[in-house]
Amino acid sequence: MFCTKCGIELRDHDKFCSACGTSAGRGPAVYQAERLSRPHDGKIAGVCAGFARYFGVDVTLVRIIWLALTVWPLPLFGAITYIVAWIVMPKDPVTLPATTMHTASGPVV
């Protein structure tokens, strides 16, 4: 699939174009996770990725907003709230892949 705005090829799981930020039109229009939590694959602590997933927006937008809050209106407000969110937000539960057991009669799932 290609971006309708800039024409860059999108991967199967992309919800937004990585070049221009346009929605790829996948998934519900308004997505809200069942609870606010941090994923295991975040850049620093996963706080921005957790908020982006919860509100259904691009993670880059959340990072830019958080950086703006760090320098304006109150110095270090964004940094302090990031640290508080890092402590308060739980991590996603670890999901283990399904294992296949092999018996004499064949695999059992």
N, C-alpha and C positions, 0 to 999 in steps of 0.2 A: 504494500500500500504506500502511496505517496502523499505528502502534505499538500493540501489544496491551496495553500498560500504561497509557499516557496518552492515546492516540487521535490524536496529531499525525500529519499526513501526512508520509511519508518519501519521499525521492527514490529513483530507481531504483538508484543505486549506494551508498546508505547501508547500512552494516553495523550501526550502532548508532543509537538515537534521540538526536537532539541535545538534547532536553529532559530526558529521564530516564535515558539511558544504557543502556536495555534493548537486548539484542541483537535485531536484525531477523530473525535466523534465516537469513541469506544466507551462502553460502560454507561451507567445511568448519568443523566444530566446533573443531578445533585447526588453526590455520594457522601454518605456519612458512616464512618466506622462505628461499630458498636461501642467501642471505648477508646479513649486516648492512651496510646502506648508507643514506646520507642521500638523501631525495628532493629534487628541485629546488624544490618548493613549500612548504617548511617555514616556520614563523613567523620564527625567527631564523636558525638554521643547519640545521634539519631533523633534529637529533639525537633529540629526543623522538619525532618522527614516524617516524624510522627504527627506533627501539626498539619503538614501538607496532606497526608493521607486522611486525617480526620475531617478536614474541611473540603477535601476533594479538589485541591489546587496544585499547581506546579511547585515542586520543592524549591526551585530557583527563586520564585517570587517570595516565598516565605523567608528564604535566606537573605534576600535583599531588604525586605522589611525589617528583619531582625537586626541587620547591620545598621540600617538607618536609625533604629531605636537605640543602638549603642552609642551613637554620636549626637543624636538630637531627639527629643527636646531636653532631656536630662542626661548629662554625661554618665556613661556606664550603666544606664538603666537596662539596656538590652543584655549586657553581659551578666548583670546580677540576676535578671529574670531567667536567662538561659541556664545559669547554674542551679537556680531553684527548680526549674522544670526538669533538669537532669536528675536531681535528687528525688523529686516527687513522682515523676512519670515512671510507671513500671515498664520493664522490657517485655517484648512479645514472648509468649511461651515457645519453647523449642519444640519443633515438630520433627519427629524421626521418620525416615522413610519406611514404608511397609516392607517387611522382610518376607522372603519366600522360603518356605521349608521344603526340602526335597525328601520324599519317602520312596520306598521301593516301587510303589504304584505310580509315582509321578509327583509333580510339584503341587504343594498345598499352599494356598494363599490365606 
